[in-house]
Amino acid sequence: MSLFAGFVLCTAAAIAQRPAIFDQASMPVPASVEEANASRKAGLTALESARGGGAILFQETFSNGFDGSNGNGAWTVEDNANDSLWAWVMPGGQGVYADGNATGTAHPGGEFSTNIGALASTTASDGWMIFDCDFYNTPIASGYQDTEGALVSPNLDFTDNASVIVSWESYFRYCCFPYAPVYLEVGTTEDGVTSWTTFDAHGSFIESANSASANPLPVSMDVSCVAANMDSVNLRFAYRQAPETGTAYSHYYWGIDDVLVTSNDVVNDIEITQVTNGDVFSVWEYRLTPLEQAIASANGGMVAGVMYRNVGTENQTNVEVLVEVLDAGGAVVNSTTALIDTVYTFANASTCPANTQDTLYVNTNWEPSAVGDYGLRITMTSEQEDASPANNVLAKDVLYTDDMYGHDDVSVLDAELRPRESDDITDFFDPTGYGSFFTCPNPGSVAYGVAVRFGPNSGLTIAGDEDDLEFETRLYTLDGSAGITDSPFDAAYWVYDVAWSNPAGTSEIETYLEFDDPIDLETWEIGIGGNYYFAAVMDEFGSATELTVLAQANSDSDNSTGNFNQTGAGDFVWFTSQTATPAVRLITSEREAIELLAANHGIRLEQNMPNPALGTTTIRFELGQSHDVELEVRDAMGRLVTSNDMGTLGAGSHTWDLNLSGWASGMYTYTLKADGLRTTKKLTVK
């Protein structure tokens, strides 16, 4: 295929070039009522966008359970739990195993999944199937095992079909790595030997552990490359240990209904699936970018990405890609074109299964001259007359700002990220945190703080009462040698004010939280490296009060976000590969911060002297009135090094001479605590 200077073609299977992020296994967490409601809401939208097919070749609604409906023949099961994982959910909700024995529960029936409710498929009322590994592993306190199993269709004959499309409605949630363990395996038999080809079955769900998919989630895939014109085909809905990890999948459920196999009657149809502002395989994209971090035209300018696929039955040739940048009034301010010789169909691709989509990156050589709202619009056309020209055009909004770096779209903050209730302490919430990655292609920027849109439940207890909540804002500096949790950070400490909440979830209130000191941001370039950053708001130690943040659901297609959560080993660490984008933005100019509680109460912490220090250093602070005072010092990892409970001190100036003998060189933070108020600064040991 033809690739001109400034254009890069890659596939969805490409390996990201961004710095390594280390995933860790999470632990099962209960599904909440809020998560269930959001899942069903997303399901309504997903069904509206589901694609139809051509002639029906096979149809299964599971109205007759494992015996199969429509005279197609029986479905069989296989698993590693003595056939105790797959169940038919009868009308009314009770489950039955393949051997006819009742499961004794409505599904999902496990201790972590009961809030999620039944599959809301089109024909759920007459029965559906579920792989309920949560139910099998309940109670987890008695032990659990990683689970695998498959639901296998009767034999199907596609001899006369040059195209085969498999569609179904499903929902799922899984633990404990981000990679989805759900697959469609297609088997073909020749000379008595069956060969299986594996397709990912998570559809449009952005992979993330402990997150519910849309309910229902319609999934459709072209399996023509293996099934077309074959006279002996089986479909196998398979729950497997993901190859990226090998183990660690034991919970929760996978529901399936309304399986439909059709031919593809569409001949010519290119479809754009996503437009990106940047090369999301190598770095991250942003909806809001400070003007100072716009890529200069001399360096290629804005990078436009288009993800696309051929959903017809014929290859598309001489495909022209038109990239346009629009101003706020819709006028075209820049246009660039690229040409792709051939866009292959799924059946004709060089690999089977074919990539779900291909990606083209285009250097537009355009950079904004002023802050403002811009549009990025991409149009694809080929020599052939397209059956659905409406899906050949897709656009997205891109904002260049004075000082705001952000991934989220404030107009669609439709989720609230919340901590888990503690299993060990009554009426207490586990540690939690939310944040996003940032890189700087240009030198010279400085981070002054973060802007956060907190959720309606932030600052509230389980009973709904207001209570004190101490939390931090952090900016981690990463060089690729370690994950977020083990990287150094700058922190500022806060006491939450419920006036910062968005009680109706409307996202109208944005709170600016200033770092204690400005932080110089270094550059990071593809192929060269450098530092990159993770900006977050977090409650590291847990609280009787919730820390919540509004978020944009099912939007993190560039893996730019992270949540602070518990590992299977019980430690709390940062997890990347989340589905929702939190409303946490990095601010690159000096603003007037919201009311600083410490200053308002007459507390001032000064810079230690000398700094950097060797041997000893003196910490000075001033109190406007009498307070119970404690000073503590933590290392760059946030671990407590030393503390000094100074008791009740009167108004005036005070000092603490800190002995640094034996301390490792590096950066530390010291915090003044005065009757629940906190303020922090950094010190450096030579």
C-alpha positions in Angstrom: 0.0 0.0 0.0 1.2 3.5 -0.7 2.4 5.5 2.3 3.5 9.1 1.7 5.9 11.1 3.9 4.1 12.1 7.1 1.7 9.1 7.0 2.0 6.1 9.2 -0.2 3.0 8.9 -0.4 0.5 11.7 -2.9 -2.1 13.0 -4.8 -2.5 16.2 -2.4 -5.3 17.1 0.5 -2.9 17.1 2.6 -2.7 20.3 2.5 0.7 22.0 5.7 2.6 22.0 4.9 4.6 25.1 6.8 3.9 28.3 6.1 0.6 30.0 3.2 0.5 32.4 3.1 -2.4 34.8 -0.2 -4.1 35.3 -0.9 -6.0 38.5 -3.7 -8.4 39.5 -6.6 -6.7 41.3 -8.9 -8.5 43.7 -12.7 -9.2 43.3 -14.8 -6.3 44.3 -18.6 -6.3 44.7 -20.7 -4.8 41.9 -22.6 -1.8 43.1 -26.2 -0.7 42.3 -24.7 2.4 40.7 -22.6 0.3 38.4 -25.6 -1.9 37.5 -27.7 1.2 36.6 -24.9 2.6 34.5 -24.4 -0.7 32.7 -28.1 -0.9 31.8 -28.1 2.7 30.6 -25.1 2.1 28.4 -26.9 -1.0 27.1 -29.7 1.0 25.7 -27.3 3.1 23.7 -25.4 0.1 22.5 -28.5 -1.7 21.2 -29.4 1.4 19.2 -26.1 1.3 17.3 -26.1 -2.5 16.7 -25.5 -3.5 13.1 -27.9 -5.7 11.3 -27.0 -8.5 8.8 -28.1 -10.2 5.6 -29.8 -13.5 5.2 -30.2 -15.4 8.5 -28.1 -18.6 8.5 -28.6 -19.6 12.1 -30.5 -18.2 15.1 -30.6 -19.2 18.8 -32.6 -17.5 21.6 -32.0 -20.2 24.2 -35.8 -20.5 24.8 -35.3 -24.3 25.0 -32.2 -24.2 27.1 -29.2 -26.4 26.2 -31.4 -28.4 23.9 -31.4 -25.5 21.5 -34.3 -23.8 19.8 -35.5 -23.5 16.2 -34.7 -27.2 15.5 -30.9 -26.4 15.3 -29.7 -29.1 17.7 -28.3 -29.1 21.2 -25.5 -27.0 22.7 -22.9 -28.7 24.8 -20.6 -27.4 27.6 -17.1 -28.0 28.8 -15.3 -26.5 31.7 -12.8 -27.2 34.5 -15.4 -27.4 37.2 -17.4 -30.6 36.6 -19.9 -28.8 34.3 -20.8 -26.4 37.2 -20.1 -23.1 35.4 -22.5 -22.7 32.5 -26.1 -22.5 33.4 -29.4 -21.8 31.5 -31.3 -19.0 33.2 -34.9 -20.0 32.8 -37.9 -17.7 32.6 -38.2 -16.3 36.1 -34.5 -16.2 36.7 -33.6 -19.7 38.2 -30.6 -21.5 36.8 -30.3 -25.0 35.5 -27.0 -26.9 34.6 -26.5 -28.8 31.4 -27.3 -32.1 33.2 -30.7 -30.7 34.1 -30.0 -30.2 37.8 -31.1 -26.9 39.3 -28.4 -24.4 40.4 -30.5 -23.3 43.3 -30.2 -19.6 42.6 -31.1 -16.7 40.3 -28.1 -15.6 38.3 -25.6 -14.0 38.6 -25.6 -15.7 42.0 -22.1 -15.0 43.4 -21.3 -12.9 46.4 -19.7 -10.1 44.2 -22.2 -10.0 41.4 -25.7 -10.0 42.9 -26.3 -6.3 42.5 -25.7 -6.5 38.7 -29.0 -8.1 37.9 -30.1 -10.2 34.9 -29.0 -9.9 31.3 -31.3 -7.4 29.6 -31.1 -9.0 26.2 -33.9 -8.7 23.6 -35.3 -12.2 24.4 -34.2 -12.5 28.0 -37.7 -13.3 29.2 -37.6 -16.7 27.5 -34.1 -17.7 28.9 -30.4 -17.0 28.4 -27.0 -18.5 29.2 -24.5 -17.5 31.8 -20.9 -18.6 32.7 -21.3 -17.8 36.4 -17.8 -18.3 37.8 -18.5 -15.9 40.7 -21.3 -18.3 41.9 -19.0 -21.3 41.6 -16.3 -19.6 43.6 -18.7 -18.3 46.4 -17.8 -17.9 49.2 -14.3 -16.8 48.3 -13.3 -17.3 51.9 -13.5 -21.0 51.3 -11.0 -20.8 48.5 -11.4 -20.4 44.7 -9.9 -21.5 41.4 -9.3 -20.0 38.1 -12.0 -21.0 35.7 -12.3 -22.0 32.1 -15.2 -23.2 30.0 -17.0 -23.1 26.7 -20.5 -23.2 25.4 -20.5 -25.1 22.0 -23.0 -24.8 19.3 -24.4 -27.6 17.2 -22.7 -28.3 13.9 -23.4 -25.7 11.2 -23.2 -25.9 7.4 -22.0 -22.7 5.6 -21.2 -24.4 2.3 -23.1 -21.9 0.2 -22.1 -18.8 2.2 -19.2 -16.7 1.1 -19.5 -14.5 4.1 -20.4 -15.4 7.7 -21.2 -12.8 10.4 -21.8 -13.9 14.0 -23.7 -11.5 16.3 -25.0 -11.9 19.9 -26.0 -9.9 22.9 -24.0 -10.3 26.1 -22.8 -8.7 29.3 -19.8 -9.5 31.5 -17.5 -8.4 34.3 -14.2 -10.1 35.1 -11.2 -10.2 37.4 -8.3 -9.8 37.9 -6.2 -8.4 35.0 -7.4 -5.8 32.4 -7.4 -8.2 29.5 -10.8 -9.7 28.8 -11.0 -13.5 29.1 -14.0 -13.9 26.8 -13.6 -15.3 23.2 -15.5 -16.7 20.3 -13.7 -19.8 19.0 -14.7 -21.0 15.5 -14.0 -24.6 14.7 -13.9 -26.1 11.2 -13.7 -29.9 10.6 -12.0 -31.5 7.6 -11.1 -35.2 7.3 -12.3 -35.7 10.9 -9.9 -33.1 12.4 -11.3 -29.9 13.9 -9.2 -26.7 13.9 -10.1 -23.8 16.1 -9.5 -20.0 15.4 -9.9 -17.6 18.3 -11.6 -14.1 18.0 -11.8 -11.6 20.9 -15.4 -11.4 22.1 -15.4 -8.2 24.2 -16.7 -6.1 21.3 -16.7 -2.3 22.0 -16.0 -2.7 25.7 -12.7 -1.1 26.7 -10.9 -3.8 28.6 -10.7 -3.2 32.3 -10.9 -5.5 35.3 -13.8 -5.1 37.8 -15.8 -3.0 35.4 -19.2 -4.0 34.1 -19.9 -3.9 30.4 -23.0 -2.4 28.9 -26.1 -4.5 29.6 -26.7 -5.7 27.0 -23.6 -5.3 24.9 -24.2 -6.3 21.3 -21.1 -7.9 19.7 -20.7 -8.7 16.0 -17.8 -10.1 14.1 -17.0 -11.3 10.6 -15.6 -14.9 10.8 -15.6 -15.4 7.0 -11.9 -16.0 6.9 -12.4 -19.3 8.7 -16.1 -20.2 8.3 -17.0 -19.2 4.7 -18.0 -22.0 2.4 -17.3 -24.6 5.1 -19.7 -27.5 5.6 -18.8 -28.3 9.3 -18.5 -25.3 11.6 -19.0 -25.0 15.4 -19.1 -21.8 17.4 -17.6 -21.9 20.9 -18.2 -19.1 23.4 -15.1 -19.6 25.5 -14.0 -18.1 28.9 -10.3 -18.6 29.0 -7.3 -17.5 31.1 -6.0 -14.6 28.9 -2.8 -15.4 27.1 -1.2 -12.1 28.3 -1.3 -13.4 31.9 -1.9 -17.1 31.8 -3.8 -17.2 35.1 -5.8 -15.0 37.5 -9.3 -15.2 36.1 -11.8 -16.5 38.6 -14.7 -14.0 38.8 -17.5 -12.8 37.8 -19.9 -13.7 35.0 -20.5 -13.8 31.2 -24.1 -13.8 30.0 -25.0 -14.6 26.4 -28.3 -14.6 24.4 -29.7 -14.0 20.9 -27.0 -15.6 18.8 -27.5 -14.7 15.2 -25.5 -15.8 12.2 -26.1 -14.0 8.9 -24.5 -13.5 5.6 -23.1 -10.1 4.6 -25.2 -8.6 1.9 -23.1 -5.4 1.9 -20.5 -5.3 -0.9 -18.8 -1.9 -0.6 -18.6 -0.2 2.8 -15.7 1.4 4.6 -16.5 2.5 8.2 -14.6 5.0 10.4 -14.7 3.7 14.0 -12.7 6.4 15.8 -10.8 9.7 15.3 -7.9 10.5 17.6 -5.9 13.6 18.3 -2.5 12.0 18.4 -0.7 8.7 18.0 -2.5 6.7 20.8 -0.2 3.7 20.3 2.8 5.7 21.2 1.6 8.4 23.6 -1.8 9.6 24.7 -4.3 11.9 23.1 -5.9 15.0 24.8 -9.2 16.8 24.4 -7.7 19.9 26.0 -4.1 20.9 25.3 -2.2 24.1 26.5 -1.2 26.2 23.5 2.4 26.0 24.7 2.2 22.2 24.2 0.8 22.2 20.7 3.1 20.4 18.3 4.9 22.8 16.1 4.3 22.7 12.3 8.0 22.3 11.8 7.7 19.0 13.8 4.7 17.8 11.8 2.0 19.7 13.6 -1.1 18.1 15.0 -1.2 14.3 14.5 -4.6 13.0 13.3 -5.5 9.4 13.7 -8.3 7.5 12.0 -9.3 3.9 12.9 -11.3 2.3 10.2 -12.4 -1.1 8.7 -13.9 -2.6 5.6 -17.2 -4.1 6.6 -18.2 -5.1 3.0 -17.4 -8.2 1.0 -15.1 -6.6 -1.6 -11.7 -5.0 -1.1 -11.8 -1.2 -1.4 -9.1 0.4 -3.7 -7.6 3.8 -4.0 -9.0 5.0 -0.7 -8.5 8.7 -0.2 -8.3 10.0 3.4 -9.1 13.7 3.8 -8.1 15.2 7.1 -9.6 18.7 7.9 -9.1 21.0 10.8 -12.1 23.3 11.5 -12.3 26.5 13.5 -15.1 27.2 16.0 -17.4 28.4 13.2 -16.9 25.3 11.1 -14.6 26.8 8.5 -11.8 24.6 7.2 -8.4 26.1 8.3 -6.3 23.2 7.2 -6.6 20.1 5.0 -4.3 17.1 4.3 -4.9 14.1 2.2 -3.4 10.6 2.1 -4.0 7.6 -0.2 -4.3 3.9 0.8 -4.0 1.5 -2.2 -6.3 -1.2 -0.7 -8.4 -1.7 2.4 -9.0 -5.4 2.6 -12.1 -7.2 3.8 -12.0 -9.3 6.9 -12.2 -12.4 4.7 -9.3 -11.3 2.5 -7.0 -10.0 5.1 -3.5 -11.5 5.3 -4.2 -12.9 8.8 -7.1 -14.8 10.3 -8.6 -13.5 12.5 -8.1 -10.2 10.8 -7.4 -7.1 12.9 -10.7 -5.6 14.0 -9.6 -2.3 12.5 -6.6 -0.6 11.0 -5.2 2.8 11.9 -3.7 5.6 9.9 -1.8 8.5 11.4 -1.4 11.7 9.5 0.9 14.6 10.3 -1.2 17.6 9.4 1.7 20.2 9.6 -0.9 22.5 11.3 -0.5 24.2 14.6 -3.0 26.5 16.3 -2.1 30.2 16.4 -4.6 31.0 19.2 -6.5 29.3 22.0 -10.0 28.1 21.0 -12.2 25.2 20.0 -11.3 23.3 16.9 -12.7 20.3 15.1 -10.8 17.4 13.6 -12.8 15.8 10.7 -11.8 12.8 8.6 -13.5 11.6 5.5 -12.7 8.3 3.6 -13.7 7.6 0.0 -12.8 4.9 -2.4 -13.2 4.1 -6.1 -16.3 2.1 -5.3 -19.7 3.5 -4.4 -20.1 3.2 -0.7 -23.2 1.6 0.7 -23.2 3.7 3.9 -21.5 7.1 3.2 -22.7 8.4 6.5 -20.1 6.2 8.4 -17.3 7.4 6.1 -17.1 10.7 8.0 -16.3 11.2 11.7 -15.2 14.3 13.7 -14.2 15.2 17.2 -13.6 18.4 19.2 -10.1 19.4 20.1 -9.6 22.4 22.4 -6.4 24.5 22.8 -6.3 26.3 26.1 -4.3 28.8 28.1 -3.3 26.4 30.7 -5.4 23.3 30.9 -4.3 19.7 30.0 -7.1 17.2 30.0 -8.5 13.9 28.6 -12.1 14.2 29.6 -15.1 15.9 28.0 -16.9 17.9 30.6 -20.2 17.8 28.6 -20.4 14.0 29.0 -19.3 13.2 32.6 -21.8 10.5 33.0 -20.2 8.4 35.8 -18.9 8.8 39.3 -15.8 7.0 40.4 -16.2 5.9 44.0 -14.1 3.9 46.6 -15.1 0.5 47.8 -16.6 0.0 51.3 -14.0 -1.7 53.6 -14.4 -5.4 54.4 -12.5 -5.0 57.6 -13.7 -1.7 59.1 -17.4 -1.0 59.5 -18.6 2.3 57.9 -15.2 2.9 56.4 -14.0 3.3 52.8 -10.9 1.7 51.3 -8.0 3.8 50.0 -8.8 5.2 46.5 -7.4 7.5 43.8 -8.0 8.6 40.3 -5.7 10.2 37.7 -4.4 10.5 34.1 -1.1 10.5 32.2 0.4 13.5 30.6 3.4 14.1 28.3 5.1 17.3 27.1 6.4 17.4 23.5 7.7 20.9 24.1 10.0 22.1 26.9 9.2 25.0 29.3 5.9 24.1 30.8 5.3 24.2 34.6 2.6 22.3 36.6 1.0 24.5 39.2 -1.9 22.2 40.3 -4.8 20.1 39.2 -8.5 21.0 38.5 -11.0 18.4 39.7 -14.7 17.9 39.3 -15.7 15.9 42.4 -18.8 13.7 42.5 -22.1 14.2 44.3 -21.1 11.7 47.0 -17.7 13.2 47.7 -17.3 14.3 51.3 -20.2 12.1 52.5 -20.2 9.1 54.9 -22.1 5.8 54.2 -25.1 7.3 56.0 -24.9 10.4 53.8 -23.6 12.7 56.5 -20.8 15.2 55.9 -17.5 14.5 57.7 -13.8 15.5 57.5 -11.9 14.0 54.6 -8.2 14.4 54.3 -6.8 13.7 50.8 -3.9 14.4 48.5 -3.2 15.7 45.1 -0.1 14.1 43.5 2.0 14.5 40.4 4.1 11.4 39.8 7.2 11.7 37.6 7.9 8.5 35.6 10.9 7.7 33.4 9.7 4.2 32.3 11.8 2.2 34.8 8.9 1.7 37.2 5.1 1.9 37.4 3.2 4.7 39.0 3.1 3.2 42.5 6.9 3.0 42.7 7.7 6.3 41.1 8.6 9.6 43.0 5.9 12.2 43.4 5.1 15.7 44.6 2.2 15.9 46.9 -0.1 18.6 48.4 -2.5 17.8 51.3 -6.1 18.9 51.7 -9.2 18.8 53.9 -12.2 18.3 51.7 -14.9 21.0 51.5 -18.4 19.7 50.5 -18.8 23.0 48.6 -16.5 21.4 46.0 -19.0 18.6 45.3 -21.4 18.4 42.4 -24.5 17.3 44.3 -26.6 16.7 41.3 -23.8 15.2 39.2 -24.0 18.1 36.8 -20.2 18.8 36.7 -20.7 22.6 37.0 -18.2 22.9 39.9 -14.5 22.6 39.1 -12.1 23.0 42.0 -8.5 24.1 41.4 -6.0 22.6 43.9 -2.6 24.1 43.9 0.6 22.2 44.4 2.8 23.4 47.2 5.5 24.4 44.7 5.5 24.7 40.9 6.9 21.6 39.1 9.0 21.9 36.0 7.8 19.5 33.3 10.4 17.8 31.1 9.8 16.6 27.6 9.1 13.1 26.4 9.5 12.2 22.7 8.7 9.0 20.8 11.9 7.1 20.2 13.9 9.4 22.5 12.2 9.2 25.9 12.3 11.5 28.8 9.9 12.0 31.7 6.2 11.6 31.7 3.7 12.4 34.4 0.6 11.1 36.2 -1.7 13.6 37.9 -4.0 12.3 40.5 -6.3 13.0 43.5 -6.2 10.3 46.1 -7.0 9.1 49.7 -4.0 6.8 50.4 -5.1 5.5 53.8 -8.9 5.2 53.5 -11.5 7.2 55.4 -15.0 7.2 56.9 -15.8 9.6 54.1 -15.9 9.0 50.4 -13.5 10.6 47.9 -15.3 10.5 44.5 -14.7 12.1 41.1 -16.9 12.5 38.1 -15.8 10.6 34.9 -16.6 10.0 31.3 -17.7 6.3 31.1 -16.2 3.8 28.6 -13.9 6.4 27.0 -10.3 5.5 27.9 -9.4 4.1 24.5 -5.8 5.3 24.8 -5.2 3.8 28.3 -4.4 7.2 29.8 -6.1 6.7 33.1 -5.5 4.9 36.4 -7.3 4.0 39.6 -5.8 3.3 43.1 -7.1 -0.1 44.2 -6.3 -3.3 46.0 -4.2 -6.1 44.5 -5.0 -9.8 45.0 -2.2 -9.8 47.6 -4.0 -7.1 49.6 -1.7 -4.1 48.7 -3.1 -0.9 47.4 -1.4 0.2 44.1 -2.2 2.1 41.0 -4.0 0.2 38.2 -3.9 1.4 34.6 -6.2 0.3 31.7 -9.4 1.7 33.1 -12.6 2.2 31.1 -13.6 5.6 32.5 -11.7 8.9 32.2 -11.7 10.9 35.5 -12.3 14.7 35.5 -8.7 15.4 36.7 -6.8 18.0 34.7 -3.3 19.4 34.9 -2.9 23.2 35.2 0.1 24.8 33.7 -0.2 28.4 34.8 -0.3 30.1 38.2 -3.9 30.6 39.2 -5.4 32.0 42.4 -6.2 28.8 44.2 -9.4 28.1 46.0 -9.4 28.9 49.7 -6.3 27.4 51.2 -7.5 26.0 54.6 -4.1 26.2 56.2 -3.7 29.9 55.3 -7.2 30.8 56.4 -6.6 29.3 59.8 -3.3 31.2 60.4 -0.9 28.3 59.8 2.3 28.9 57.7 5.0 26.3 57.0 8.3 27.8 55.8 11.0 26.2 53.7 13.5 24.2 55.7 17.0 25.8 56.0 19.4 24.8 54.6 17.9 23.1 51.6 19.5 20.9 50.2 20.6 19.8 53.6 23.3 17.5 55.0 23.6 16.5 58.7 20.8 18.8 60.1 18.2 21.2 58.8 15.7 23.5 60.6 12.0 23.5 59.9 10.2 26.8 60.8 6.4 27.3 61.1 4.1 29.9 62.4 0.7 29.5 64.2 -1.9 32.2 64.4 -3.5 30.6 67.4 -2.9 27.7 69.8 -2.9 24.2 68.1 -2.0 20.6 68.8 0.9 20.1 66.5 2.6 17.1 64.9 5.4 17.2 62.2 6.1 14.2 60.0 8.6 13.5 57.2 8.0 11.0 54.4 10.3 9.7 51.7 9.7 10.0 47.9 7.6 6.8 48.1 5.3 8.3 50.8 6.7 6.1 53.6 6.9 7.7 57.0 10.5 8.3 58.0 10.1 10.2 61.3 7.5 12.2 63.2 7.5 14.6 66.1 4.4 15.1 68.3 5.0 18.5 69.7 1.9 18.7 71.8 0.0 22.0 72.2 1.8 25.0 71.0 0.8 28.6 71.3 0.6 31.3 68.7 3.8 32.5 67.2 6.9 31.1 65.5 8.3 27.6 66.2 11.2 25.5 64.9 12.2 21.8 64.7 15.8 20.9 64.2 15.8 17.7 62.1 18.8 15.3 62.4 19.5 13.8 59.0 22.3 11.5 60.0 22.1 8.2 58.1 19.4 9.5 55.7 19.7 8.5 52.1 20.1 11.3 49.6 17.0 12.3 47.7 13.7 14.1 48.0 11.5 14.0 51.1 8.3 15.8 52.2 7.6 17.3 55.6 4.1 18.0 56.8 2.7 20.2 59.5 -0.4 18.8 61.2 -2.4 21.2 63.4 -5.8 20.1 64.7 -6.6 18.3 61.5 -5.2 20.9 59.2 -2.2 20.0 57.0 0.4 21.8 54.9 3.4 20.2 53.2 6.7 21.2 51.7 9.7 19.4 50.1 13.2 19.0 51.4 16.3 17.5 49.7 19.0 15.6 51.4 22.4 15.7 49.8 
